[in-house]
Amino acid sequence: GENIKYLLKAFPNSKITGLDISHEALEIIKEFEKSQNLFLKQCDLSNLKNIQNIKSKSFDNIIISHVLSALLKDDISKTTIFRSDLIKECLRISKKNLVIIDSEKMFYGDDKYFTIEQINRGLCYHNILDLNSVYDSKREKILIKHNRIIALNIYND
């Protein structure tokens, strides 16, 4: 919600598409943001098929905000592979940039870290910069650190 609010203000003439797993969250956004340039869709990113159906280079820029740490599979190995695959898919559907915003635990350190955030929600962190599939020699990576939130910006060719 906050990202959409900022993007609509910063880029009032741009079309902004927001995806969220929660129908309720989308309804709250609709209630407060009335822009004709805002398009919202319920989408569960824990199932890659939901974005594999999106045409390549459909979006200029993609922002994934605090999503990766909440997407978990049966074990850390499957979680790591899934996150890598999700990043690849986001790069595929982005024309220009993929920006990943998450806790600094997703970018620094060698340790895996798991925490219970709510009764029914856990977060798992690992260093996504170690995923070879995230970037290669043709992509430039930039880290931006601000108030314990870090953005990884991966440029597409």
SERO-4910 file (N, C-alpha, C, O; in steps of 0.05 Angstrom, whole numbers):
BEGIN
 pado doro    nc1    nc2    nc3   cac1   cac2   cac3    cc1    cc2    cc3    oc1    oc2    oc3
  Gly    A     16    -24      0      0      0      0     17     25      0     12     43    -16
  Glu    A     36     27     18     53     50     19     69     54     -6     73     77    -15
  Asn    A     79     33    -18     94     35    -43     77     46    -65     85     63    -81
  Ile    A     52     36    -67     34     46    -88     28     75    -84     27     91   -103
  Lys    A     23     83    -59     17    111    -53     41    129    -62     37    149    -74
  Tyr    A     65    120    -55     89    136    -63     91    136    -94     96    158   -105
  Leu    A     88    114   -107     92    112   -136     71    130   -151     78    143   -170
  Leu    A     46    129   -141     25    146   -154     32    175   -151     26    191   -169
  Lys    A     43    183   -128     50    211   -124     74    219   -140     75    240   -152
  Ala    A     94    201   -141    119    207   -155    116    206   -185    130    220   -200
  Phe    A     99    189   -194     95    184   -223     65    185   -230     54    165   -238
  Pro    A     53    209   -228     24    211   -232     14    204   -260    -10    198   -263
  Asn    A     31    205   -280     22    198   -307     29    170   -315     24    162   -338
  Ser    A     40    154   -297     48    127   -303     26    107   -294     12    112   -275
  Lys    A     23     85   -309      5     64   -301     20     47   -280     42     38   -284
  Ile    A      6     43   -257     17     28   -235      0      3   -231    -24      5   -228
  Thr    A     12    -21   -232     -2    -46   -227      8    -57   -200     32    -60   -196
  Gly    A    -11    -62   -183     -4    -74   -156    -15   -102   -154    -38   -107   -160
  Leu    A      2   -120   -144     -6   -147   -139     -4   -152   -109     15   -143    -96
  Asp    A    -23   -167    -99    -22   -175    -70    -37   -201    -67    -57   -206    -81
  Ile    A    -28   -217    -49    -42   -242    -43    -69   -238    -29    -87   -254    -30
  Ser    A    -70   -215    -14    -93   -210      3   -115   -193    -11   -109   -170    -19
  His    A   -138   -204    -15   -161   -189    -26   -167   -165     -8   -174   -144    -18
  Glu    A   -166   -170     18   -172   -148     37   -153   -125     34   -161   -102     35
  Ala    A   -127   -131     31   -108   -109     27   -113    -93      2   -111    -69      1
  Leu    A   -121   -107    -19   -127    -93    -44   -152    -76    -41   -153    -54    -53
  Glu    A   -172    -85    -26   -196    -69    -22   -189    -44     -6   -201    -22    -12
  Ile    A   -171    -45     13   -163    -22     28   -149     -1      9   -154     23     11
  Ile    A   -132    -11     -8   -118      6    -27   -139     20    -45   -137     44    -50
  Lys    A   -158      4    -55   -179     16    -73   -195     37    -59   -203     57    -71
  Glu    A   -199     34    -33   -215     53    -17   -200     80    -16   -213    101    -16
  Phe    A   -174     80    -14   -159    105     -9   -145    116    -34   -139    139    -35
  Glu    A   -141     99    -54   -127    108    -78   -146    107   -102   -154     85   -110
  Lys    A   -154    129   -112   -175    130   -133   -163    136   -161   -179    142   -179
  Ser    A   -137    135   -164   -125    141   -190   -134    123   -213   -138     99   -209
  Gln    A   -139    135   -236   -146    120   -260   -123    104   -271   -126     87   -287
  Asn    A    -99    110   -261    -75     97   -270    -67     73   -252    -46     61   -256
  Leu    A    -84     67   -233    -78     45   -214    -94     20   -222   -118     21   -225
  Phe    A    -80     -2   -225    -92    -28   -232    -83    -48   -210    -59    -52   -206
  Leu    A   -103    -61   -197    -97    -79   -176   -106   -107   -183   -127   -111   -195
  Lys    A    -91   -127   -174    -98   -155   -180    -89   -172   -157    -67   -169   -146
  Gln    A   -107   -190   -149    -99   -210   -129    -82   -231   -142    -89   -242   -163
  Cys    A    -59   -236   -130    -40   -255   -142    -24   -268   -120    -12   -255   -102
  Asp    A    -22   -294   -120     -6   -310   -101     21   -316   -114     22   -334   -131
  Leu    A     41   -302   -106     68   -306   -118     82   -332   -108    103   -339   -118
  Ser    A     69   -346    -89     81   -371    -80     77   -393   -101     88   -414    -99
  Asn    A     60   -387   -121     56   -405   -144     67   -391   -169     55   -372   -179
  Leu    A     90   -401   -179    103   -388   -202     85   -387   -226     89   -369   -243
  Lys    A     66   -405   -229     49   -405   -253     34   -379   -255     26   -371   -277
  Asn    A     29   -366   -232     14   -341   -233     29   -318   -247     16   -300   -257
  Ile    A     55   -320   -248     69   -299   -264     82   -311   -289     90   -296   -307
  Gln    A     84   -337   -291     95   -349   -316     76   -344   -339     85   -344   -362
  Asn    A     51   -338   -334     31   -333   -355     33   -304   -365     20   -297   -384
  Ile    A     48   -287   -351     50   -259   -359     71   -257   -382     92   -269   -381
  Lys    A     63   -242   -402     80   -238   -426    107   -226   -418    108   -208   -401
  Ser    A    128   -234   -431    155   -223   -426    155   -193   -432    142   -183   -450
  Lys    A    170   -179   -415    174   -150   -417    147   -135   -417    144   -115   -432
  Ser    A    129   -144   -400    103   -131   -397    103   -105   -380     86    -88   -383
  Phe    A    123   -103   -363    125    -80   -345    151    -66   -348    172    -79   -353
  Asp    A    151    -40   -346    177    -25   -347    194    -32   -323    217    -39   -326
  Asn    A    183    -30   -300    197    -35   -275    180    -52   -257    156    -51   -257
  Ile    A    194    -68   -241    180    -85   -221    193    -80   -194    217    -80   -191
  Ile    A    176    -77   -174    185    -74   -146    173    -97   -130    149   -101   -130
  Ile    A    190   -112   -117    181   -134    -99    188   -124    -71    212   -122    -64
  Ser    A    168   -117    -56    173   -105    -30    165   -125     -7    141   -131     -4
  His    A    184   -133      8    180   -151     31    164   -176     24    146   -184     39
  Val    A    170   -187      1    157   -212     -8    174   -236     -5    165   -256      5
  Leu    A    199   -234    -14    216   -258    -14    219   -271     13    219   -295     15
  Ser    A    223   -255     34    227   -266     61    202   -281     71    205   -298     89
  Ala    A    179   -276     60    154   -289     69    147   -313     52    128   -327     59
  Leu    A    161   -317     29    155   -340     12    172   -364     20    196   -364     17
  Leu    A    159   -384     31    173   -408     42    164   -433     28    141   -436     21
  Lys    A    183   -452     25    177   -478     15    184   -498     37    188   -490     60
  Asp    A    184   -524     30    188   -545     51    214   -544     66    215   -551     89
  Asp    A    235   -535     53    261   -532     66    277   -509     54    268   -497     35
  Ile    A    300   -503     66    315   -479     57    325   -483     28    326   -463     14
  Ser    A    331   -507     21    341   -511     -7    319   -505    -27    323   -492    -47
  Lys    A    295   -516    -22    272   -511    -40    264   -481    -39    257   -470    -60
  Thr    A    266   -469    -16    260   -441    -14    279   -424    -30    271   -406    -44
  Thr    A    305   -430    -29    326   -416    -44    321   -419    -74    323   -399    -88
  Ile    A    316   -443    -82    311   -448   -111    286   -433   -120    286   -421   -141
  Phe    A    265   -434   -104    240   -420   -111    245   -390   -114    236   -377   -133
  Arg    A    259   -378    -94    264   -350    -95    280   -342   -119    275   -322   -132
  Ser    A    300   -359   -126    316   -354   -150    298   -355   -175    301   -338   -193
  Asp    A    281   -374   -176    263   -377   -199    243   -353   -201    237   -343   -223
  Leu    A    234   -344   -178    216   -321   -178    230   -296   -188    219   -280   -203
  Ile    A    255   -292   -180    271   -269   -189    275   -271   -219    273   -251   -233
  Lys    A    281   -295   -229    284   -298   -258    259   -291   -273    260   -277   -294
  Glu    A    236   -299   -263    210   -293   -276    205   -263   -275    195   -252   -295
  Cys    A    211   -250   -253    207   -221   -252    226   -206   -271    217   -186   -283
  Leu    A    250   -216   -274    268   -204   -294    257   -209   -322    260   -191   -340
  Arg    A    245   -231   -327    234   -237   -354    211   -218   -361    209   -210   -384
  Ile    A    194   -212   -342    171   -195   -348    177   -165   -345    159   -149   -351
  Ser    A    201   -158   -337    209   -130   -334    225   -121   -358    243   -135   -367
  Lys    A    218    -98   -369    233    -86   -391    259    -74   -381    279    -75   -394
  Lys    A    258    -62   -357    281    -46   -348    293    -55   -322    315    -65   -321
  Asn    A    278    -53   -300    289    -57   -273    273    -76   -256    248    -77   -259
  Leu    A    287    -90   -239    274   -105   -218    286    -94   -192    310    -95   -189
  Val    A    269    -84   -174    278    -73   -149    267    -92   -127    243    -96   -125
  Ile    A    285   -102   -111    277   -119    -89    282   -104    -63    304    -95    -57
  Ile    A    261   -101    -47    262    -87    -22    255   -107      0    234   -120     -1
  Asp    A    273   -110     19    268   -130     40    286   -123     64    302   -104     62
  Ser    A    285   -139     84    303   -135    107    332   -139     98    338   -153     80
  Glu    A    350   -125    112    378   -128    106    388   -157    109    409   -164     99
  Lys    A    373   -173    124    381   -201    128    379   -216    101    391   -238     99
  Met    A    365   -205     82    363   -218     56    387   -212     38    390   -223     16
  Phe    A    404   -194     47    426   -185     30    454   -189     42    473   -191     27
  Tyr    A    455   -191     68    481   -193     81    482   -218     99    462   -227    109
  Gly    A    506   -228    102    510   -250    120    509   -277    107    497   -281     85
  Asp    A    521   -296    120    522   -323    110    502   -341    123    497   -364    114
  Asp    A    491   -332    145    473   -349    161    444   -348    150    435   -328    140
  Lys    A    431   -371    152    402   -372    147    388   -363    173    398   -369    194
  Tyr    A    366   -350    170    353   -339    194    323   -343    191    312   -336    169
  Phe    A    309   -353    211    280   -357    210    268   -344    235    279   -347    257
  Thr    A    246   -331    232    232   -319    254    202   -322    251    192   -322    228
  Ile    A    188   -324    273    158   -324    272    149   -296    276    155   -283    297
  Glu    A    135   -285    256    126   -257    257     98   -255    269     93   -237    285
  Gln    A     81   -274    262     54   -274    272     47   -303    278     64   -321    272
  Ile    A     24   -309    288     16   -336    295     18   -354    271     27   -377    273
  Asn    A     10   -344    247      9   -361    224     28   -352    202     24   -358    178
  Arg    A     49   -337    209     67   -327    189     96   -327    199    102   -315    220
  Gly    A    113   -340    184    142   -340    190    157   -327    168    147   -325    146
  Leu    A    181   -318    174    198   -305    154    225   -320    154    235   -327    175
  Cys    A    235   -325    130    260   -339    127    279   -321    111    271   -312     89
  Tyr    A    302   -316    121    321   -299    108    346   -314    100    355   -332    114
  His    A    357   -308     77    383   -317     68    394   -297     49    379   -281     38
  Asn    A    419   -298     43    432   -278     27    425   -283     -3    437   -301    -15
  Ile    A    407   -267    -14    399   -272    -42    421   -262    -62    420   -269    -85
  Leu    A    440   -247    -52    462   -239    -69    479   -263    -77    495   -262    -96
  Asp    A    477   -285    -62    492   -309    -68    479   -325    -90    491   -345    -99
  Leu    A    455   -318    -98    441   -334   -119    454   -326   -146    450   -304   -155
  Asn    A    468   -345   -158    481   -339   -183    461   -331   -205    468   -315   -223
  Ser    A    437   -341   -203    417   -335   -224    406   -306   -221    393   -297   -240
  Val    A    411   -293   -199    401   -266   -196    413   -247   -215    400   -229   -225
  Tyr    A    439   -250   -220    452   -231   -238    475   -245   -253    484   -266   -244
  Asp    A    483   -235   -275    507   -245   -288    523   -221   -298    518   -198   -290
  Ser    A    543   -226   -314    562   -205   -321    548   -182   -337    559   -160   -339
  Lys    A    525   -188   -349    511   -167   -365    493   -149   -348    484   -129   -358
  Arg    A    488   -157   -323    471   -142   -306    487   -128   -285    505   -139   -273
  Glu    A    480   -104   -279    493    -88   -258    476    -90   -233    452    -89   -235
  Lys    A    489    -93   -211    474    -94   -186    481    -70   -168    504    -63   -166
  Ile    A    461    -59   -157    465    -35   -140    450    -40   -113    427    -48   -114
  Leu    A    463    -35    -92    451    -37    -66    446     -9    -54    464      8    -55
  Ile    A    422     -5    -44    416     21    -32    406     15     -4    387      0      0
  Lys    A    419     26     16    411     21     43    399     46     55    410     68     53
  His    A    375     43     67    361     66     79    344     56    102    326     40     98
  Asn    A    350     65    125    334     57    149    329     27    151    307     19    156
  Arg    A    350     12    148    349    -17    151    333    -31    130    326    -54    132
  Ile    A    325    -16    109    312    -28     85    332    -26     63    344     -5     58
  Ile    A    335    -47     48    355    -48     27    341    -54      1    323    -71      0
  Ala    A    349    -41    -20    338    -47    -47    360    -57    -64    382    -46    -65
  Leu    A    355    -79    -78    373    -90    -97    361    -84   -124    339    -93   -130
  Asn    A    375    -69   -141    364    -61   -167    380    -76   -188    404    -73   -190
  Ile    A    366    -93   -203    379   -108   -224    369    -98   -251    345    -97   -256
  Tyr    A    387    -89   -268    380    -77   -294    378    -99   -314    396   -117   -316
  Asn    A    357    -99   -330    354   -117   -353    369   -105   -376    373    -80   -377
  Asp    A    376   -121   -395    389   -112   -420    368    -98   -437    374    -89   -459
***
